[in-house]
Amino acid sequence: MFSLFKTFFLLGWVSFGGPAAHIGYFRQAFVEKRQWLSDDEYAQLVALSQFLPGPGSSQVGFAVGYKKGGLLGGVLAFIGFTLPSVLIMLVLATLSTQLTDLAWFESVIHGLKLLAVVVVADATWGMYNNFCKEKIGLGLFVFTAIALLVFPGIATQIAVLFIAAIVGMQALRSDNQQRQGKFKANWTPLIIFFALFAGLPFIAHLNSELGIFNSFFQAGSLVFGGGHVVLPLLQNLVGDQLSPDAFLTGYAAAQAVPGPMFTFATYLGYDLMPNAPIFGALMATLAVFLPGFLLLLGVLKHWNQLADIPKVNGALKGVNAAVVGLLLSALYQPVFTSAVLSKLDFAIVVLGLYLLKHKKLPIVSMVVLFILTGLFTGWF
């Protein structure tokens, strides 16, 4: 358990680049390096996270920890991966008024964004080789990538994954084995989720702490499509309680630090409870992450149980191929478009792919190298 926690804790310090990059980091750490999961099992977890609201990459990390060490493993994976970002956000919230000159910091972030391009590109290529071997899988990959590039949005994402599941169910299923099983969802976390989701709004007015917890829980319950979607939701829920500068500074900080963007809630919770800022930060963080994990716990065992049923297996194959298209679209927007701003940037990405893929440079070394590269190019 300590080894599991340590692995996620170290990843939490170096996982820059948002959810798509985190999926790449996790794949490299747990599929390629440690072989805790097969590529197929990992892709199923990624696909499942796309169907549920909440922080996608954190749900994948929680699920990896759960498969390795049960509920305690999932909790330790979440704490380990999230703790570095929470600590950094607490420091930034405390020092926010003093951070006026950020030119050097912007250079560092630019370098790390370029690293995110490298990591996501590597993950996309690796998963393409595993899940797009058949003509139908290749077609689903191309269809998904084009659909999301032309019509980006959560509605398109859900629609293409649903289509991929239907096509895979009919065309990619294997009838060699069939494992029958009844529906055995874990109802306890699902009941807790729906009770909190429906009940909190009725008692939120009783005190300020409940009101804050309810706002962040509702936001975490409704976020489909990654951390960026949490911005408009939280702005509607708590934006009127903060100055626009404080709100946008917290959002910018969440994009700049490693780990999940949902730790934006840490920054906001700190400012929302000036009399007990640390408590406010931790409560808001727990509230925004909790819905996604309750839903994941409710369906994860059922998801694994169904994986060997022929039609479900075919649906998963279709979704796996579609997830590669989803990653490719994310590689372009927002990862590539927000990072590669010049020919020099693209040259750095090409060099980074060479160092990561062929020289097998450790990810920590890659982080240091790209930080130095960002500072160097920013200086000139």
N, C-alpha and C positions, 0 to 999 in steps of 0.2 A: 504493500500500500504506500509506503514511503517512496519507493522507486517510481510508482505511478504518479504520485503528487509531484515529485521532483521533476519528472519529465514534462508534465504540463506547466509547472511553474517556470521552468527555463524557456519553454516555448512562449509563454506569456510575455516574456521580456523582449522577444525578437520577432514576434508575429505582427509585422506591420502590413498595411495594405488593404485592410477590410476583409469581409467574409470570403470573397472569392480567393484571395491570397491565403487566408487561414486554411481553407480546404486543401490548397496546395501544400502548405506546411504540414498539415496533419497527414496527408497521404504519404509525403516523404518520410515522416517520422514513424508512422505506425504501420504502413503497408510495405514500403520499400526497405526501411532500415531495420525495424524491430520485428516486422512480420506478425504483429498482433492480429491482423485481419488480412483476408484476401482482398484483392481489388474488387471482386464482386460483392463481398460483404460491405466493404467501405462505400461502394457506389450506392448500395441499397440504403445505407444510413443517410447519405447525402440526398438521395431522392426523397426519403421520408421527411427530412427536414424541410424540403421545399413545399410539402403539402401542409405543414403545420405553421401556425403563426408563432412568432418569437424570433430570437436571434439564431439564424440558421447555423452559423459556424459553431457557436457555443453549444447548440443542441447536438451537433455531430460530435464535438469533444465529449460532452456528457454521455452520449451513447457509446462511444469508444471506451470510456472509463467504466460504464455499466457492464459492457460485455466482458471486460477484463476483470472487474472486481465487484460486481453487483452494485447495489444502491450506494454503498459507501464509496466504491470506486468512482461512480458517476459524480457524487458530491465532491470528492477530492479532486477529480479532474476539473470540475467547474471552478472550485476555489483556487486551484493552482493556476489555471489559465487566466482567470479574471483578476486575481489579487494584484499582479504588477500594474495593470491598467488602473485599478482602483486607487492604489497608492500614489501613482503619478498624478491622477486627477485630483486627489486630495491636496497634494503639494501645489498643483497649479491653481486650484481654487483658493488656497491660502495666500499664494503669491501673485494672484491675477493682477492686482493693481500695480505691481512692480514690473510686470513683463511688458515693457513698452518697445524695446528694440528687438525685433524678431528676425532681422535680416539673416543672421547666421543660422537661426532655427529653421527658417524657410528653406535654406540650402540643404540642411540635413534631411528635412522631410522630402525634398525633391529627390535626393539620392535614394531614399528608402522606397519612394514610389516606383522608381526604376527597378529596384529589386523585386517589388511586387509583380511587375510585368514579367520578369524572368520566372518567378515561382509559378504564376498562373499559367504561363505558356508551357512550362515543363509538365504541370499537372494535366493540362488539356491534351498534350501530345501522348502522355503515358496512358491516359484513359481512352483516348481514341484508338490506340493500338490494341487495347483489350476488349473494347465493346463495339467496335464498328467494323468487324471482320466480315459479317454477312451483308448482302446487298440491302436487305430491309433495314438493318441497323444503321448502315451508312446513309440510307435515305432519310431515316428519322433524325439523324444527326444534322444533316444538311437542312432539312425542313425546320427543325427547331432553331438552328442558328439564324437562318434567314428571317423567320417569323419574329424572333426577338430583336434582331437588328433593325428590321423595318418598322415593327410595331412594339417598341419596348413598353414594359409595364407588367404589373402583377397579374392582370386578367389574361394577357397573352401567355405568360409563364404557366399558369394553372391549366389553360386550355391546351397548350401543346403537350404538357405532361400527361393530361388525360387522354388525348388522341394517341400519344405514343403507347400508353398502357393498353388501349383498346386494340391497336394494330398488333402490338406484341402478343397479346392474349390469343389472337387468332393465328398469327403467322410465325411466331417464334417459340411457341410452347413445345415442351418435350413430353411425350407420352410414355416414356420408359418407366417412370416411377410415379406413383401417386400416393400422397400421404393425406389421409382424411383427418379432419380435426374440426371440432366445434369452435364457435367464437368464444374466446377466453380473454377478453380485454381485462385489464386491471382497473376495476371500476372505482376503487377508492380515490386515486388522484384525480380521476375525471369528475367525481362528485364534488371533491374539494374545489376544483377549478370552477365548475358551474355555480356552486354555492357562493364563492367569493365574487365571481363576475356579476351575478345577479343581485347578491345581497349587499355588497359594499356601498353601492350608490345610495341605499336607503339609510345607512348609518354614518355616511361620510361627514355629515354636518355636525356630528356630536363633538368632535374636537379636531384641531388642525392636523394632528398626526394621522388620524384616519383619513382625512381629506387628501393628504399628500400620498398616502399609501394607495388609496383608491385611484387617484389620477394616474400614477405610474403603472398600477396593475392593469387598468383599462387600456393604456397605451401598449403595454406588452402583449395584451390579448388580441390586439387588432393589427399588429405589424406583420404584414406579409411582404416578402421581397427584400429583406436585409435591413441593416442598421440605418440607412439613409431615410427610410420610410418613417422612422420614429420622429424625425424632425417636425413635420407638420402636425402630427398627432400631439406631441408634447407641447408644441407652440399653442395649440388650441386649448389644451388642458391646463397648463400652468404658465403659459407665456404672459398672461396679464398680471401675474404675481411677481414678475421680474422685469428689470429694465431690458430693452432690446440688446444693449451692449453686452450685458451679462449672459443673456441667452445665446447670442451668436458666438461669444468668446468660448463658452462651454462647448458648443458644437464644433468650432474650429479645433479646440484642444482634443476632442474625442477623435477627430480624424488624424491628428498628428501623433498620437501615442499608440503603442502596440496594444494588441488584444482587441476585444470586442467593442464596437462603437456604442453598444448599449450602456457603457460606463459614462456616457453623457449624463445619465441619470445621477451618477455620483456627484458630479459638478453642480447640477441643478439642486439636488437635495441638500447639499452643503449651504447654498445660498438661500434656500427656502426656509431653513430653520436656523436663523442666526444665534438663537439662544442655546442650541445644541447641534452645532453644524455636523459633527462627526456622526452622531446618531441619525440625523436627517439624511446624510449622504449614504450611509449603509442601508437604511430603511428603503430609500428610493431605489437603490441598486437591487436589493432583494425583490422588491415589488415588480420591477420591470422584467426581471429574468424569470420569476416564478411561474407565470402562466405557460410559457413555452415548455418548461421542464415537467410541469404537471401533465400536460397533454402528451408529451413524449413518453412519460412513464405509463400513461394509460394505454397506449397503442403499441409500444415497442415489442412486448412479448407476443402479442397477436401478429404483428408484422413478421417476426421471425418464424412463427409457427406456420404461416401460410406460404413461406418462401419456396417450399418444395412441391406444392400443389401445381400440376402442369400449367393450368391457365394463369395462375398467379406468377409462376416462374417466367412464363412468356411475357406477362405484363411488365415484370421487373426488368427483363432484358430490353424491352422497348424503352422503358423509362431510363435505364442506364445509358442507352445510346442518346436519348434526348438530353440527359444531364451533361453529356460531353458538348452538345450544341449550346446548352445554357452557359457552360464555362467559357466556350469560345466567344459568345456574345459579350459576356462579362469581361473577357480579356480585352476586347476592343473598347467597350463602354461600361464602366467608367475607368478601368485600370489603365489601358493604353492611352486614351485620349487625354487623361488628366496628368500623365507622367511624361510622355514622349513629346517634347515641344520643339525639338530641333534634330538635325542630322546627327549631331554629336550624341544626343540622348539615345537615339536608335543604335548608334555604334556601341555605346556602353551596354545596352540591352543584349546585343549580339555577343559581346565579350562575356557578359554574365552568364548567358546560356551555355557558352562553351565551358566556362569554369565550373558551373554547376553540373552539367550533364556529362561531360567527358573527363574533367579533372576531379570530379566528386569533391569539390571544396565544401567543407562543413558549413552549415547555415550561419553559425555564429561568425565565422570568418567572412562569409558573404556580407553579413550585416555591417561589420566593421569596414570592409572594403568599400561598400556603397555609401556609408556615411562619409568616409574620407573623400570619395569621388564627388559627392554632393557639395561638400565644403570647397573642394578644389575648383570645380566648375563654377560654383557661385562666386568665388573670389574674383574670377576672371570674367 
